[in-house]
Amino acid sequence: MSDHDPQRSVCMTEEPTETLYALGEEHRIVGISGFTVRPARARKEKPKVSAFTSAKIDEILKLQPDLAIGFSDIQADIARELIKAGVEVWISNHRSVDGILAYIRRLGAMVGAADKAEAYAQQAEQHLAEVRAAAARLPRRPKVYFEEWDDPFITGIRWVAELVGLAGGDDIFPAQALEPLAKHRILPNGDEVIRRAPDIIFGSWCGKRFRSERVAARPGWETIPAVRNGDLYEIKSPIILQPGPAALFDGLDAIHAVIAAWAARSA
């Protein structure tokens, strides 16, 4: 740690906020995303200056940040405005479990907390290994459909599919999961879900409540094992759709708990 490390960071998505708090480096944060819910105290302690696709540029500049941290091409316009205003910007674009682990290490190194970040990343890796080992002992692996949005139907992103696999299930759309952009994971209709017959359906509708009854009522979906047996579950979006620590801990645990219970019933 040195005086040259960033001292006034604006976190434009939730995962840098959660990571820096976990590393004990929250004093470096001067502004956060309005969608931040983890940790809960961040919303009370830090001003909210951005959404995901928009930001209060003037408010951010008033905070005199020495680093703005964001995620993905969706924040490209925000990044451009801040760069034009002279702010240093880091936009990560990771989409996998390994990418999340690397992100923790990289962010920690950027703020002079490489050792703490390495320890935290290793803690996450240990948790992944423990869940993988528990999943390997399950008597059966369910086929899993993860729905990220309902209109249109959008399948789960790569880190979600990987976590489903770690938790003991098999994502039914592995090819789509490799597509980094949501528009390339849109299903034209529900026919392919019906054909692939998932045993479990997870929904995480990115900021709105998952309505399992609506899913079950879709034409033809009554033949799907997950619908027939009532195995439709919500995974709260803050713990699975943010490419940060929450997905590796709480998100993975939530998925594994459902899969383990299903496997016990289906043995």
N, C-alpha and C positions, 0 to 999 in steps of 0.2 A: 504494500500500500504506500502511495506517495501523494504529494500535493498535485501531481500531474494527472492522477486518475480523475475520471468524471465525478464532480461533486454535486451537480444539479441536473438530474436526469428526469426527463418526461417519459412516462411509460404509456404508449398509445394503445396497448392491448393488455390483457390481464396477466399473461405468463411472465413478463419481466418483473411486474410488481410482486407476484407471488414468489418468484425466484429470489429477488433481492431481499424480501422479508425473511425468507427461509434461511438466507445466508447471514442475516443480521446486518444487512447493509441498507435498511430502509431509510436511513437518514440521508441517503443520496437522492431520494425521490422527491421531486417538487411538484409533480402533477401526474394524474393517472387517467385511465379510460373510465368513462361513466358506466361501462358494463362490468367493472371490477366488482367481484364479490368475495374474492379470496386474497388475502385474509380479510375477514369482515372489518377489522379495525382500520384497514387502509381507507375505506370510504369516509371514515370520520376524521382521519388525520391528513388526508391529501386532497387538494382541489381537483375536481373532475374537469378536464379540458379537452377531451376527445371522445368520439364514438369510434366505430370501426371504419366507416367510410367517410367520415368528416371529422373536422377538428376546429377548435376555436384558436385560429392561428395567432390572433392578437393577444389572447390570454396566455398562450404558450410563450410568446415573445416577452411578455411582461415578467414571466418567471425567470428570464435570463438563463435558459438551460445551456449546459455545455454538451449535452447529448440527448437526442430524442431516439427512442427505441420503438420500433413497430414490427409488423409482421405482414408479409405477402404483397403480391402485386396489387391487391385491392387498396393498399395504402400508398400507392405510388404517387398519386396527386398530392396527398398531404406531405409526403416526403419532399417532393419537388418544391412546394411552397416554402417549407422550412429551410431547405438547402439554399434557395434563392435569397432567403433572409439571413443567411450566414450561420445557420445552426448545423452542427455535425449530426448526421443521421445514420442510424444502423437499422436496416430492414432485414430481418432474417426471413428465410423462405423454406424452412425445414418441414418435412411432411411424414416423417417416420419416427419410430421409437428411438432408433439410433440417433436420428436428428435431434430429438428432444434432449437426449443425454449430452450430445455435443453442444447443444445450445446452452445448457446449464454451465458447462465447463467454459465455454467461450465468453458468456456474459460475466461470469465470475472473474475471469482473467481481465476483461476490459475494465472492471472497476477495482482491480488490485486485490481481489479476494480469490485468487486461483486455488489456494489450498483448501479453503472452505467449500468452494464449488466442487473440487475433486472429491472431497469427503461426502458431500451431498449426492453427487452423481453415483458414487459407489454405493451409497445407501439405497438409491433407487434401483441400481442394478441388482443388488441383493434381494430387494423386494420382488423384482421381476423373476429372478431365479426361483424364489420360494413359491410363487404362484405357479410358475411353469412346472415345478416338481409336483405340486399338489394336483395340477391338471392332468399330469401324466398318470396319476393313480386312478383317475375316474374310469368307470367301466365302459362308458360310451362317450362319443363326441357328437354333439348336436350340430346340425346345419343351422346357420344363423343369418338372418337378414337384418342389417342395421340400416335404418332410414334416417337420414339427416334432415330431410325436408319432405313435406307431403304434397305440395302443389307447385311445381311438378315433383314427382318422386325422385329424390336424390339419394344415392347409396353412400355408404360410409367412406371416409377418406382413409389413406393408407395407415396412419398410426392406429386408427380405430380397428381396422381389419387385423392388424398385427396384434393388438391387445386382445381381440376376440380369440385369436389363435393361441396366444399365451395362456388365456383363461380356460382353454379346453374346448373351444368350438371351432367350426370351419365357416368362414365367411362365404356366402354363396355367390358373391360378385368379386372375386379376387382380381380380375383384370381391370374392372372399373376402379378398384381401390388404388391402383397405381397411377391413376390420372390425378394430377395435382389440382386441376381446376374443377369446380363444382359443375360447370356447364357440360363437362365431359363425363359426368357421372349421373346424368339425367336419364331415367328410364322413360321410353315413349308411352308406356302403359304398365299395368300390373301383370301382364300375361307371363312374363319371364319369372316373376316371383312365384306365381302359381305353379309354373312348370318345375321350378327348382325346389319347391316344397320345403321351406325352412321349418325346423322344429321349434325355433325360438325367434321371435321378432323383437328387436330393440328399437325404440324410437327416441330420438333426441332432436327436437325440432327447433334448434337454434334460437332459443329465447321465448318460445311459446310452449304451452303445456301439450304434451303428447296425449292424444285422445284415442285410446285403444279401441273404444267402441266404434269409432269412425273407420278405423283400419279394418276391424272385423266385418263391417258392413259393406266393404267394397265388393262389387260384383265378382263372383267366382272365388273369392278368397275364403269362403267357408270350407273349401276342400283342403286348405293348407293345414298341415298338422299343428302348427303353432296356434292358428285361429281355432281349430277344432278342439284343442286341449286347453285353451285359455292362456297360452304362454306368450303374452305380449307385455312388455315391460318398458317403462320409461327410465332412461339414464339421463339425469339432469345435465344440460348442456355445459354448465361451468366446469363439470368434472370430467368431461370427455371430449368436447369440441375445441378446447384450448390446447394448443401444442406445447404444454408446459408440465410442471410437476404433478398437477392434480390428476391428469390422465394416467400417469404411471403409478399412482397410489390409489386414490379414492375411485377413480374411473375403472381401473382394472379390477379392484376389489368388488365393485358393484356388479360388473359383468360376470366375474368368477362365481360370486355367490348364487346368481341365478342359474348359471350352467351347472354348478355342483348340485344344486337342489334338483334340477331336471334330471341329471344323470342318476341320482339316487333313486328317483321315482321310476326311471326307465330301465333300471338294471334288471 
